[in-house]
Structure formats: structure tokens, C-alpha cells
Amino acid sequence: KFAMVAPDVQIDDGKGTILISSEEGETEANNHRKLSDFGIRNGTRLQADDFLQDYTLLINVLHSEDLEKDVEFEVVGDAPEKVGPKPSEPTSKNITNGSDDGAQPSTSTG
């Protein structure tokens, strides 16, 4: 839902309980567990970090009985305006002489 590439999600309770890890296989045992198995309930805050995209989300879990049929969750609030992987290298047409300050290369034929 948040277009994260390699998220790390932990309970924001100062204990550092990791629910999802970007390290392959590290939290695979958690995949079939319920949030309540971790003590997550109405009012719990989660912190999701995506280091590849350099952004962090704070997620407040709020219990609701008013969701439509077959809807498991709803995202409400401010989501990042632009998500997606950061470009690994700037394109060369935007960078001149290794700088992005708009300087142009010399064109003298001296």
C-alpha cells in the first residue's frame, strides 16, 4: 500500500520488536502471525523505514468495526506524495561536468 521496496517495520515502543525485516528470511516466521500476537492493539504505533527510498512512516493502528465487507484495513492520513525507488545514478543529460549546478561545458575550439 505504501510502495516500500525494502521496509523494516518495528513496534515504536522503545523495545525494538521487529515485525518485518528487509533482511531476507529474518522475520519470515512472523508472516502468518496476527498483530495481536505481538501485543499490537488500538493505539499502537509502528515505525516503517525504507532505507532504499530514504523515508520513514509512523503508523498509528486504530481498531474499527465500520469497514466495508471484505476490507481488512484502511489507510487514512498523510501518505508520501511521491514514492518509488530513488534513481541509482542521475542521468548524464541532467549532469554536466559532474555537477548539477547548470554549468555548461566549454565549447571553445582554440
C-alpha positions as CSV (number, residue, x, y, z in Angstrom):
1,K,0.0,0.0,0.0
2,F,2.9,2.4,0.7
3,A,5.1,1.2,-2.2
4,M,8.0,0.4,0.1
5,V,10.9,-1.5,-1.6
6,A,12.8,-3.0,1.4
7,P,10.9,-2.0,4.6
8,D,11.9,-2.6,8.2
9,V,8.9,-2.4,10.5
10,Q,9.1,-2.3,14.2
11,I,6.8,-1.6,17.1
12,D,7.5,2.0,18.2
13,D,7.7,1.1,21.9
14,G,11.4,1.5,22.7
15,K,11.9,-2.3,22.8
16,G,12.7,-2.6,19.1
17,T,10.5,-5.5,18.3
18,I,10.9,-6.1,14.6
19,L,7.8,-7.3,12.7
20,I,9.2,-7.1,9.1
21,S,12.8,-7.0,8.2
22,S,14.4,-6.1,4.9
23,E,16.9,-8.9,5.5
24,E,15.6,-12.0,3.7
25,G,14.3,-14.7,6.0
26,E,14.9,-12.8,9.2
27,T,11.3,-12.3,10.1
28,E,9.7,-15.0,7.8
29,A,8.2,-16.7,10.9
30,N,6.0,-13.6,11.5
31,N,4.2,-13.8,8.2
32,H,1.3,-15.9,9.5
33,R,1.0,-14.3,12.9
34,K,-1.7,-11.8,13.9
35,L,-0.9,-8.3,15.1
36,S,-2.4,-9.3,18.5
37,D,0.3,-11.9,18.8
38,F,2.8,-9.1,19.2
39,G,0.6,-7.1,21.6
40,I,-0.4,-4.7,18.8
41,R,-3.9,-3.2,19.5
42,N,-5.8,0.0,19.2
43,G,-3.4,2.9,19.7
44,T,-0.2,1.0,19.0
45,R,2.3,2.9,16.8
46,L,4.5,1.2,14.2
47,Q,7.6,2.7,12.6
48,A,8.3,1.6,9.0
49,D,11.7,2.6,7.5
50,D,12.6,2.1,3.8
51,F,16.4,2.9,3.6
52,L,16.5,2.3,-0.2
53,Q,14.0,5.2,-0.7
54,D,15.1,7.2,2.4
55,Y,11.8,7.6,4.1
56,T,10.1,6.6,7.3
57,L,6.4,6.3,8.1
58,L,4.9,6.3,11.6
59,I,1.7,4.2,11.5
60,N,-0.9,4.5,14.2
61,V,-3.0,1.4,14.5
62,L,-6.7,2.2,15.2
63,H,-9.3,-0.6,15.6
64,S,-12.6,-0.1,13.6
65,E,-15.7,-2.2,13.3
66,D,-17.0,0.0,10.5
67,L,-15.0,-1.3,7.5
68,E,-16.9,-2.4,4.4
69,K,-17.3,-6.1,3.7
70,D,-14.1,-7.9,2.7
71,V,-12.0,-4.8,3.6
72,E,-9.3,-5.7,6.0
73,F,-7.7,-2.3,6.6
74,E,-7.9,1.3,5.5
75,V,-5.2,3.8,5.2
76,V,-6.2,7.3,6.4
77,G,-3.9,10.3,6.7
78,D,-1.0,11.8,5.0
79,A,0.8,9.4,2.7
80,P,4.0,10.3,1.0
81,E,3.3,12.4,-2.1
82,K,6.0,10.6,-4.2
83,V,7.0,7.1,-3.6
84,G,9.2,4.7,-5.6
85,P,12.8,3.8,-5.7
86,K,15.3,6.6,-5.9
87,P,17.3,6.6,-9.1
88,S,20.6,4.9,-8.5
89,E,22.6,7.3,-10.8
90,P,21.5,10.7,-12.1
91,T,21.1,10.6,-15.8
92,S,24.0,12.2,-17.7
93,K,21.9,14.6,-19.7
94,N,21.0,16.3,-16.4
95,I,24.6,16.4,-15.1
96,T,27.3,18.4,-16.9
97,N,31.0,18.1,-15.8
98,G,30.0,16.1,-12.8
99,S,27.9,18.9,-11.4
100,D,24.2,19.6,-11.4
101,D,24.6,23.4,-10.9
102,G,23.7,24.2,-14.6
103,A,27.3,24.9,-15.7
104,Q,27.9,24.1,-19.3
105,P,31.0,22.5,-20.8
106,S,33.4,24.7,-22.6
107,T,32.8,25.0,-26.4
108,S,35.9,26.9,-27.4
109,T,37.9,25.4,-30.3
110,G,41.1,27.2,-29.5
